[in-house]
Each structure stands twice: as C-alpha cells, then as structure tokens.
Amino acid sequence: MSSPLVNETKRKFLPAAGHDLFLPLYDPVVSLLGGHRTRKELIRQANIKPDQQVLDLGCGTGTLMVLLKRQYPSVQVVGIDPDENALSRAKVKARRAAVSVQFDQGFADQLPYQDASFERVVSSFMFHHLEDGDREKTLKEVLRVLKPGGWFHLLDFTPHESDGFWDRLVNSHARLKDNSTPRILQLMQHAGFTKQAKLKDARMFLGLLQIAYFQGERNT
C-alpha cells in the first residue's frame, strides 16, 4: 500500500470535536459517554485475524487503533484522518502506549491506498461527519481498498425514532438526521457491498444517544 501525499488544496471538514477548540475534551467526553466499550464491541464484530491489514477510517485521536494493536499485535494497523491536530494527538497516544501503527493524513472519499490493500476497514463515530454527497463516494473507496472477501465494519450515531424533547434535539442535527439505518444500508448497497446489514442497536450516555453497528462485504 502507498502513503498519501497531502493535497495542498485545503478542504473543509468537520473536526472530531466539532471545533478545534474542543479537541482536548474529545477523548474524556467520548470515554464518559461509553466510547471505550462500544469500540471494543466493534473490534469483536470485525473478527480480525493475525497478520491482517486493517484500516481505521477517520481515526481521529487514535483510540480505536491503539485498542486494535494491543489486542492483535501482529496486525498492521493504518489510520487516516484529515485533521492534523487530531493526528498529532493520536501519534502521542500511540507512543505512550508503545504500539507501532501508521498514521496518514487524507480524506475518506479519496483514499491514497492501492486497490485490495486491507482485509478489514473499520470506522467509529465518523460517518455522520460527512456531507451526504460524500458518503457514497467514501463507501466506494472503502470497497476499492478492501480485498475480495474483506469486510467493512461501521459504528456510528443514528437518529432516534421517538419524539421526545431530547430526541428532537439530537435529530435536528442535519448530518445526523440523514444517518438513519435505511439510508446507510441503501448507500452500502449502491456502493457495491454485499451482505450489508445492521448488526446491533445500542445506547450510550444513560440511553440518551442511539448508536448502531453495520457491516458489509466486498464479494469480488
């Protein structure tokens, strides 16, 4: 696989914490919400084997990558994210954890890797950050870099189906509103995945935040 050349043209993106100012709070807040437990479940579902190559799409501050590498030391773990500030924190985190992983700066809809480079692509709490028009592009790129028989495992927030005050407040976020289970599965199908499915619903932060786990396979 190849490493990316950072595009000189600065594209806009939504940082992990919503704003660079809040980045130092991102890890403790996600931990408080239950992010560690949900990411461990994502790893379990991915069914990773020794010596596989795994891409963390939208790796942010690198928490999922460190968890992966600690659990599977022989796996090659690569993370990509457009946010250089988040990647700086991720590199420090990896050094402190004494794990060897690869961090690349780039965008999910323009992955700088060769075709069929990874057995697994995983992503946590990133997909809803994408503009609606970029989501299918991203999924097509994921499909391209997966090896035949490889799997994509996605964890993200999904809108609530009830109509309480908190639910209306969460669903008012435009990008989250478009992140429904039917929409995600439809996009995966259009991108060319097979066996696309929602594996599990769950809740975070005292049940106030709804999340879902998805998977899809590259068949050929």
Sequence and secondary structure as in RCSB ss.txt:
>XXXX:A:sequence
MSSPLVNETKRKFLPAAGHDLFLPLYDPVVSLLGGHRTRKELIRQANIKPDQQVLDLGCGTGTLMVLLKRQYPSV
QVVGIDPDENALSRAKVKARRAAVSVQFDQGFADQLPYQDASFERVVSSFMFHHLEDGDREKTLKEVLRVLKPGG
WFHLLDFTPHESDGFWDRLVNSHARLKDNSTPRILQLMQHAGFTKQAKLKDARMFLGLLQIAYFQGERNT
>XXXX:A:secstr
       SS      TTSSGGGHHHHHHHHHHHTHHHHHHHHHHHHT  TT EEEEET TTSHHHHHHHHH TTS
EEEEEES HHHHHHHHHHHHHHT   EEEE  TTS  S TT EEEEEEES GGGS HHHHHHHHHHHHHHEEEEE
EEEEEEE   SS SHHHHHHHTSHHHHT  HHHHHHHHHHHT EEEEEEEEEEETTTTEEEEEEEEE   
